[in-house]
């Protein structure tokens, strides 16, 4: 994420980042030292999308401060 936004790693801690998942359980997190978007826990497709053929998890990343 840091690379995609053109930020250096120290900039990650200086800015406010919020990751918003659309479900009850947060599935993703932002690794503070690397700037990578990672899974927060093991994702079980069968549990999340039992009756749906195409399983999509959506999340939003909000970056505070001017870009």
C-alpha positions in Angstrom: 0.0 0.0 0.0 2.8 2.4 0.9 4.5 1.7 -2.5 1.2 2.1 -4.4 0.6 5.5 -2.7 4.2 6.6 -3.2 4.9 6.9 0.5 8.1 6.0 2.3 7.8 3.6 5.3 8.4 6.4 7.9 5.4 8.3 6.4 3.1 5.4 7.3 3.4 6.0 11.0 3.2 9.8 10.5 -0.2 9.6 8.8 -3.4 8.3 10.1 -4.5 5.1 8.3 -7.9 3.4 8.8 -8.8 0.2 7.2 -12.6 -0.4 7.0 -13.9 -3.9 6.4 -17.6 -4.3 5.3 -18.2 -7.2 7.6 -18.4 -7.8 11.3 -14.9 -9.3 11.5 -11.9 -7.4 10.2 -10.2 -9.6 7.6 -7.3 -7.3 6.7 -4.8 -5.1 8.4 -2.0 -2.8 7.4 1.5 -3.9 8.5 3.1 -0.9 10.1 6.7 -1.8 9.4 6.4 -2.9 5.8 3.3 -1.0 4.6 1.8 -4.3 3.2 -1.9 -5.1 3.3 -2.1 -8.5 5.1 -4.8 -10.8 6.2 -5.7 -10.2 9.9 -6.7 -13.9 10.3 -7.2 -17.0 8.4 -10.0 -16.5 5.8 -12.4 -19.4 5.4 -14.2 -19.1 2.1 -16.7 -21.8 2.9 -17.8 -20.0 6.0 -18.0 -16.6 4.5 -19.6 -17.3 1.2 -21.5 -20.5 1.7 -24.2 -19.9 -0.9 -22.4 -17.6 -3.3 -20.2 -18.8 -6.2 -18.1 -15.6 -6.5 -16.7 -14.6 -3.1 -15.6 -11.0 -2.7 -14.2 -9.3 0.4 -14.3 -5.5 0.2 -12.4 -3.1 2.4 -11.5 0.6 2.2 -8.3 2.3 3.2 -8.6 5.9 4.4 -5.4 7.9 4.5 -5.4 11.1 6.6 -3.4 14.1 5.5 -2.7 15.7 2.1 -1.5 13.4 -0.6 
